[in-house]
């Protein structure tokens, strides 16, 4: 249970770090919006290449960077949820015994 607590604290710090990066990337271009929890899918097409890259390369690269950060954030959130459920079950076993 000790290592689970340490793991949750470390994951929380990483989560806050990723949120700070998303806030920073959002502040670089007003077209990205202020949302932290959603991907930015405007004019994105299927395949290897985004056609809007021909129009505004800097914005498209910034949007792709934000999308990667949001994906990492959701992954960390899922890992934290699973780890917390495991920690909570161990905590309840200790309390109820």
C-alpha positions, 0 to 999 in steps of 0.5 A: 500500500505504501508503494501504491501511495507513492505511485499515485502521488507521482502520477498526480504530479505528472498529470499536473505537469501535462496539464500545465503543458496543455495550458501553455500550448493553448496560450500560444494560439487563440484558435486552439481555445481554452479547453483542456479536456478535448482534442482539437479537430478542425479540418483534420482529414484521415490519413498520414497528411493533414491537408490544412498543413499546406495553409498554416503549418505552424498552427497545424503542428501546434494543434497536433502537439496539443492532441498528443498532450491530451492523449497522454493526459487521458492515458495518465488519468486512466492509469491513475483511476485503475491504480486508485481503485486497486489502492482503495480495495487494499485500504478497505481490506485493511480497514475491514479486517 
